[in-house]
Amino acid sequence: MKFIVTLIFFIICSSTIAQDEVLNNAYSRASLSLNGEWNIIIDPYENGYYNYRYEAFDLTDPPSKNAYFTNTSPVDKTDLIEYDFDNSETLMVPGDWNSQKDKLLYYEGSIWYKRSFDYSKEEAANRVFVYFGAANYQADVYLNGRKLGRHIGGFTPFNFEVTDLLMDKGNFLVVKIDNKRTPEAVPTLNTDWWNYGGLTRDVKLIETKETYIDDYMIQLNPKNSDEILGYIQLNGPDKANREVTLKISEAKISRKVNTDITGRAQIHIKKAKLKKWSPENPKLYDVSLNAGRDQIKDKIGFRTIKTEGTSILLNNKPIFLRGICIHEESPINQGRAKTMKDSEKLLEWVKEMNGNFARLAHYPHNESMVRAADSMGILLWEENPVYWTIKWENPSTYENAQNQLTEVIQRDKNRASVIIWSMANETPVSEPRLKFLKKLKEHTRSLDPTRLISAALEQNTVDGNSNVLTIDDPFAEEVDILSFNQYIGWYVGLPDKARTITWKIDQNKPVFISEFGAGAKFGYHADKETRWSEEYQEYLYEESLNMLDKIEKLQGFSPWVLKDFRSPRRPLAKIQDGYNRKGLFDEKGNKKKAFYVLKEYYDNKANAAKGN
């Protein structure tokens, strides 16, 4: 009976995911990269999109030649055209515009990108998609003067089919990116990180067979770790009643199944003898999916994650999450992290402090980060950018949040490293907010029943006593892991205040501290009560760790933050200079004294776990 219930759950969840049109595993598909130099036009007044009556050019037929997406050139010397992509300046893609040109450091508005290319399909019947890893924040996409569509959300992938629009020679792809903050957006106007604009992740053309493997989910049965459950979804005119094959050669698994009328084939493999993925042994299997002449390959780790009482169980064994928060900024160059080398360097720093976990704050990070975590054995928390206060009662805001959450789950649902989907960060308690978050939670469960759900909540006092703290939030009843942020010693009192604090946590759930920390300027030394000194940050870590270690239900934490990161909210001259200074590394990769405090704590935790 348990198996039947679980299988039904997978069937329901797979049906929901199938409605998402983003290609699964675009990371590993054969493709033509469109990365490199793109011509750009900076357009703060959006003259290339609206006429002087503020009417959108792409809503008129035919559009005006003054619409930038038409990429029009003068036909003779009398023709009045007031733009020229080919003689305009350039930006590198992937990349944010803020860190590439000084004049764009604080720019919020529209920039048009244009890339010309030739393309010939390998087979006449094949299909072609243009795929974007992410574009911040609103992207309007045009190919050869035709609008493909619009995507909203700055951190998740999207694609458009371009099969019928491609030419062998002289294609031009134009993308209008607008990163203006708006009250209805997710995130909204007020954040504590840099609003990097542009085509921040890879852009490529992906060619598929006419009928191709569109989506799949291959995971262990959460109720029985010796079974594989999942599905394979085909897309195309010949998707029904097709034989598809799943192979994991190393594990001697080969299974043939047939698709139904919708192109869906359910996977159920009993007694799968697989080595479980873990931080100590991040085992990845080469998985091959075949449908006729179409083939997809992936590297997938197999593990289970669940909670039991106040414990977090990885592969049915208790685990303490030795974590840290990370923002998506490059540890090698300035600006948004965009390469595998960026991701690997950040996670190397996590491993250097003997960490086994990272909270990817406060939005979905690059797929390279998740792939690197799979290979390096770092567990991950991925977060929807529902941050601080958003428009809880606005239907379009909810749809935006749900879509971004759907897209990151769609992208990363086969990654072993991802164990937690986070709904939000530091959101104020209210009935509309509770309804909003519960709906997101239910949607997440429908997409993925194999992972844990949480949110970074906030603490409260008990009966007005500032020395007794609790989590008084109705959404705490909805999550699998009780996670919260606390800044005793930085925003509340001095570090020694931690000695006076007791915690009253009634929920019978694992407790995870999703943030604590203090700002420090690398190289600034003073006594331990001097703000911004490395000694102050070190002192706060010592006191915080002693305080938090007394919480009986504590199963881990992710202090704020791995590395100093840019934020317009942090203008203090000669100290912050536009950076949030709570990092254990500065922006140049220098370690602060608090790094060693946390490392010692994690070393002790790791040694204690080995002793058990």
PyMOL commands that set and color helices and strands:
alter all, ss='L'
color gray80, all
select helices_A, chain A and resi 2-17+57-59+68-70+85-87+102-104+249-251+340-352+367-376+395-412+431-447+474-477+495-500+534-548+593-611
alter helices_A, ss='H'
color red, helices_A
select strands_A, chain A and resi 31-33+36-42+90-93+110-117+127-132+138-143+146-152+158-161+171-178+203-208+212-221+224-235+243-248+253-258+264-269+285-291+294-300+305-308+311-314+317-318+321-322+325-326+357-360+379-383+418-425+452-458+460-462+465-470+482-485+502-503+511-515+554-557+565-566+579-580
alter strands_A, ss='S'
color yellow, strands_A
deselect
rebuild
show_as cartoon
